[in-house]
Each structure stands twice: as structure tokens, then as C-alpha cells.
Amino acid sequence: MKRVFTVACLLTAVAYYVYIPLPSTISEPWKLMLLDATFRSAIRLGNLVHDLGLTHHIHVLNFAVNHFEMQAPESSKGVRVQDMSFSGVQVRLFESTRAEEGQLKRGVVYLHGGGWALGSARMRSYDFLCRKMAEELNAVIVSVDYRLAPDAHFPKQYDDALQASRHFLTPEVLARFSVDPNRVAVSGDSAGGNLAAAVAQELAMDNTTPIKFKLQALIYPVLQALDFNTPSYQQNRNIPILYRPLMAKFWLEYLDGDPSFIQAMLANNHSALDQNQAALGRAKLNWTLLLPPAVKRHYKPVVQTRGTARIIEEIPGLLDVRAAPLLAERDVLSRTPRAYILTCEHDVLRDDGLMYGRRLQEAGVTVTNDHYEDGFHGCMIFAFWPAYFSVGQRTVKNYIHWLEQNL
């Protein structure tokens, strides 16, 4: 009886730790709770190690990811896989071996997510995704292993993404891999979507680069850090796996900001009305004008009258379009390629993607918005074993189908 009681207590404690209230419309909620509990445990372990002064908490998270997720560059029947360097930037290249007479291959530069601090092109989930893309699209996929925080801060991640893209878009490299220069796209998820959008803007304006991206495909991208109180930030602040404070922490780590700024930023003190430097930025992400009524619902803007001037002064990257592509001028947006933007209802970043799509459309760019009512942040990389969700499988299928039809 004593043993039964002990087991019952342990199971109750585990259930209490795992359970979090989730909307009934979210995909496979119990599976997401288990995934979130694992992620939360890794974060808490990292924070403990960090507080003890042993190593940075992000190094602990990356160790956990690398230990379970790293995949060697193994070729398969239809895809040749190899790790190489593109102008000093490490990439994993997935090359379809299917030969079609007189037909050049498609090309995609892919940038993984992870808050500019986690993940790798060598992770099993990204390896599976890019391998699937290469095979189904008869394409060459360049998955970029850009440098990560805390060992690298903005603009190094952006610089790596841009450098690898420039290298791939040269006529010599495209010819080497039999890629059609008129059928190359840039894509990425989350922080990788941020980098993809920024690179697409830069290369669209660069007259020295004759070969341009045909498409940009952005998967639940993070695109601004001036408003942490958009309707989706308010609605999904407690929805895994990307909690609202965690996104602010990723931004501060990326931009090398003081961690003590987090609460002020969550309150939008850095974009208060008395912060003149942020005025133009605020105008470009006015969600009361950019979002439809069905999305705005009952939510109200959070606009402070007086703010904290130190934040913008010490973190100028908050206003840099290379870090926050949503702040780009209309002329820049008008020159970017046709866009696919995937958004999820249960994601703090939903409105970043929706607002960017609206601004691109207003600038004359054709945009396909692919929205998932049961989706959550990161769901696309959970389309493969061991943590696969039905919504993840649907996002991968539809994303690749769109590329097949448009690239």
C-alpha cells in the first residue's frame, strides 16, 4: 500500500508539472504539453547552471539539442548530402540526384530557426525537412549553419546568411550544382524567417547582384521587437513553446542587450510616445491599421506615454531593418520577391507575419498567407519522428507544394 501511495504521488506530481491549460483548438494538446514540459525542464536546468557560473544557459540548451538531434551528412538514394563552406560560412547541402533531361534544378537557401541562438542545419528535424524538399522539388537546398548567440551577436547571424546567399547566387556556383538561376528562393522558419526576409530585402536592393531570388518563403517569422503587445502576443503569451518573455530574451541575446531590460520591453517602454527615435518604427507596425478586425478582436494597443530612453540608445539594432525587416521602407518592400508567409493562430509571432504580408501587398508584392488555426510556434519542425504533430505534417506538405507550384 505504501508503494502504491508513493507511485500515485509521483504520478500526480508529474501530471501537475506537465499540465498547462491550452485552447481546445490547438493541435494535439497533450502531446504539446509533454513537449513543453521537456523544453521547460531544459530551460530551468540551463538557468541553474548559468546561475552557478558554470556556463551560459544557452550552451546548456544547445548541448541538449545537439546530443539528441545531430545528424551526420548521410546521402540517400535520391539525395546527395554534404557539409561544406560557402565563403567561410558552414552549410549543409542537399542535392537531388534525379536527372531530368534538359531540366535544371530548383534552388533554395534555407535558414533554420531557434531564436538566433539554438538549432543547426545538422539537426535531425532540419535534415529531414531539407532532404524531403530536395527530393520532392528536384532541388538543391543550402541549409545555412550561421553563427549563434551568445558566441555571436547581431549582425553576425545576418552577415552569415547574406554571405552564404551571395555565394550560392553566383553563376559559377549555380552552374556547378545545375541550378536554374531563375528558380532560386530564400526561406526560413522563426528567427530563420527573420534572416530570410532581411536577406531578401538586401539582395533586392543590391544592383551588384545580377541573380535575384524568385521567391521568399517565411515560416512563422519574427520581424520586429518594438511591440510585445500585438493581439497575438496578448492572446498567446502563455502558449508553448514560444512564451512571450522567452521571445524578448531571444531578442536581447541576439542584439547583445542588457537582460535587465526585459520587463521594460514587455511593457513597450522602449517604444513609448516620448521615444522619438522609435516614432517611425511605430508607424510601420501600427497593427490597428494593418490587421483585420477578426484578428484584432477586443485587444487594445499598449502605448506608454513615457518610456526608457536607455533601451534604444544601448540597443540600436531594435531599429535596424537588418534585424527587424518589418520596419523597411515601402520602396524596399516593393522590390522584394513574391512571398509565402505561414502563420499559426496559437503563436505570439502570428501578427508579425500578418503585418508583413499586409505591408508587402500594399507595396505591390504578391503574397500567399497560409494560416493554421490549430498551429503553434515551431510546429513545422515537429513533422518528423520522434515528435511529430498532424499540423506539422500539414504545414510541411503545403509549404513544399507551394514551392513546387511557384518556384
Disulfide bonds with the S-S distance in Angstrom:
none
